[in-house]
Amino acid sequence: MATSIEEKIKAQEEKLKQLKAQKQQIEARKRAAAAKVTRQQDTRRKVLAGAMVLEMMERDENTRQRFMQRFDSYLGSSQNSENKAR
């Protein structure tokens, strides 16, 4: 009779192990889905910001010149920081 109980315990432990693995998979899928949505929202925000900047530059030459100066400066500083990191 002891063997039967030990077998039941072993079977239940195995089932628990499988259920825990399923739970981890579900949680991983949820995290991946949330990360995907966050990336999509971030990309959309960047695209809309870029569209707004382009429209502002088309409307006003002074705005375009100021933006291009800042943009060139930004690109120059990012390239410098990338070169320093290497």
N, C-alpha and C positions, 0 to 999 in steps of 0.2 A: 504494500500500500504506500509506503514511503516513496517508492520509485514513481508511482503515479502522480503524487503530489509534486515531486521534484520536476517531473516532465511538464506538468501544468504551469509551474512557476517559470520554468525555462521558456515555455511557449508564450506566456504573458510578457516576459521580459523582452523577447524577440519582437512581439507585436508593439510594445511600448517603444522600442528602438526604431521600428519602421515608422510609427506615427510621429515621433520626434523628427525624423528625417523629412517626412512630408511637411511638417510644420515649418521647418527651416527653408524648404523649397518655396513654400507659399510666401513666406516673409521676404525671401530674396526676390521673388517675382514682383511683389508689391513695391519694394525699394527700387527695383529697376524701372518699373512703370512710373513711379513718382519722379525719378531722376530724368526720365525721358520727357515728361511733361514740363519739368523745370527747364530743361534745355530748349524745348520748343518755345516756351514762353520767352526765354532770354533771346533766342534768335529772332522771334517776331518783334520784340521790343527794339532790337538793334536795327532791324530792317526798317521799321517805322521811323526811328530816329534818323537814320540815313536819308530816308525819303523826305523827311521834314527839312533837313539841312540842305539837301539838293534844291528843294523848292525855294527855300529862303535865299540861296545863292543865285537862283535864276531871277528872282525878283529885284535884288539889290546888288549892284556891283561892289559897293563898299563892304557889304557883308561878305561877299564872295572873297574879296581880297583879304579881309581880316581872318576869315576861316582858313584860307589857304596858307597864310603865314603861320597860324597856330598849328595847322595840320603838318606843315613841313617841320616845324619845331618839334612837334610830338614824335614824328617819324624819326627825326634825327636823334632825339633823346632815347627812343626805344632801341634804335640800332646801336647806339653807344652802350646802353646797358646790356644788350645781348652780347656785344663784343667783349665787354668786361667779364661776363659770366663764363666765357669760353676759355 
